[in-house]
């Protein structure tokens, strides 16, 4: 028969795991996804350009991480799957029409869209 100490240890482990599982990824989580700006975040910030939104909430998406003398190293912007250009294109899109904004790192962007994504891609998905 197991000892009371074993029961206590098992209960403690079960409670610890339950507490961790109960908070991971919930809507009340204090940490937003670093690669996504959700509709809820967009609404909290109010109307602006997507550039201003990203500059405020996820400024690292706009910073160049590599340099090259032979190719453009800007992050590439896509609107509903269509390539728009570099970060300046973000100024042309207003947030009331946007459902979400997602950042893909260089590897994921290259796998999805091909070469030319040294600093990744920003994907804008509009509402509707």
C-alpha positions as CSV (number, residue, x, y, z in Angstrom):
1,X,0.0,0.0,0.0
2,X,1.4,3.4,-1.0
3,X,2.5,5.7,1.8
4,X,0.8,9.0,2.6
5,X,3.9,10.8,1.5
6,X,3.6,9.2,-2.0
7,X,-0.1,10.2,-2.2
8,X,0.8,13.8,-1.2
9,X,3.6,13.9,-3.8
10,X,1.4,12.5,-6.6
11,X,-1.3,15.0,-5.7
12,X,1.2,17.9,-5.7
13,X,2.4,16.8,-9.2
14,X,-1.1,16.5,-10.5
15,X,-2.1,19.9,-9.2
16,X,1.0,21.5,-10.7
17,X,0.4,20.0,-14.1
18,X,-3.2,21.0,-14.0
19,X,-2.4,24.6,-13.1
20,X,0.1,24.8,-16.0
21,X,-2.3,23.3,-18.5
22,X,-5.1,25.6,-17.4
23,X,-3.3,28.8,-18.2
24,X,-1.4,28.0,-21.4
25,X,-2.7,29.7,-24.4
26,X,-5.9,31.0,-22.9
27,X,-7.6,34.3,-23.8
28,X,-6.6,35.8,-20.5
29,X,-2.9,35.0,-21.1
30,X,-0.8,38.1,-20.6
31,X,1.7,37.2,-23.3
32,X,0.5,37.9,-26.9
33,X,1.8,35.7,-29.7
34,X,5.0,37.4,-30.8
35,X,4.3,36.5,-34.4
36,X,0.7,37.5,-34.6
37,X,-1.4,40.7,-34.1
38,X,-5.0,39.6,-33.6
39,X,-8.2,41.4,-34.4
40,X,-8.6,42.0,-30.6
41,X,-5.3,43.8,-30.4
42,X,-6.1,45.8,-33.5
43,X,-9.4,46.9,-32.0
44,X,-7.7,47.9,-28.7
45,X,-5.2,50.1,-30.6
46,X,-7.9,51.9,-32.7
47,X,-7.7,53.0,-36.3
48,X,-4.3,53.6,-37.8
49,X,-2.1,52.3,-40.6
50,X,-0.7,48.8,-40.3
51,X,2.8,50.3,-40.2
52,X,1.9,52.4,-37.1
53,X,0.3,49.3,-35.5
54,X,3.4,47.1,-36.0
55,X,5.7,49.9,-35.0
56,X,3.9,50.2,-31.7
57,X,3.1,46.5,-30.9
58,X,5.8,44.4,-32.7
59,X,8.7,46.8,-33.7
60,X,11.2,44.0,-34.2
61,X,9.2,42.9,-37.3
62,X,10.5,46.0,-39.0
63,X,14.1,45.8,-38.1
64,X,16.6,44.4,-40.5
65,X,18.6,41.5,-39.1
66,X,20.9,40.9,-42.0
67,X,22.6,43.1,-44.6
68,X,23.6,42.5,-48.1
69,X,25.1,44.6,-50.9
70,X,23.5,42.5,-53.6
71,X,19.9,42.1,-52.5
72,X,17.1,44.0,-50.7
73,X,17.0,42.9,-47.1
74,X,13.7,44.6,-46.2
75,X,10.8,42.5,-44.8
76,X,8.4,41.6,-47.5
77,X,4.7,42.5,-47.1
78,X,1.8,40.4,-48.4
79,X,-1.8,41.5,-48.5
80,X,-4.2,38.5,-48.7
81,X,-1.5,36.5,-50.3
82,X,-0.4,39.1,-52.9
83,X,3.1,40.6,-52.6
84,X,2.8,44.4,-52.0
85,X,6.5,45.3,-51.5
86,X,8.6,46.3,-48.5
87,X,7.6,47.9,-45.2
88,X,6.5,51.2,-46.8
89,X,3.5,49.3,-48.2
90,X,2.3,48.9,-44.6
91,X,1.4,52.6,-44.6
92,X,-1.2,52.0,-47.4
93,X,-3.3,49.6,-45.3
94,X,-5.7,50.9,-42.6
95,X,-6.4,48.7,-39.6
96,X,-10.2,48.8,-39.7
97,X,-10.1,46.5,-42.7
98,X,-7.6,44.1,-41.2
99,X,-8.5,40.8,-39.5
100,X,-4.9,39.8,-38.5
101,X,-1.3,40.5,-39.2
102,X,1.3,37.7,-39.0
103,X,5.1,37.6,-39.1
104,X,6.9,34.8,-40.8
105,X,10.7,34.4,-40.1
106,X,13.1,34.1,-43.0
107,X,12.9,30.3,-43.1
108,X,9.1,30.0,-43.0
109,X,8.7,32.9,-45.5
110,X,11.2,31.3,-47.9
111,X,9.5,27.9,-47.6
112,X,6.1,29.5,-48.4
113,X,7.0,32.1,-51.0
114,X,10.5,31.2,-52.2
115,X,13.8,33.1,-52.0
116,X,14.1,36.8,-51.3
117,X,12.9,36.9,-47.7
118,X,16.1,37.5,-45.8
119,X,14.2,39.3,-43.0
120,X,11.0,37.4,-43.3
121,X,7.5,38.4,-44.4
122,X,4.5,40.2,-42.9
123,X,1.2,38.8,-43.9
124,X,-1.9,41.0,-43.7
125,X,-5.3,39.2,-43.8
126,X,-8.3,41.5,-44.4
127,X,-11.8,41.1,-43.1
128,X,-14.4,39.6,-45.2
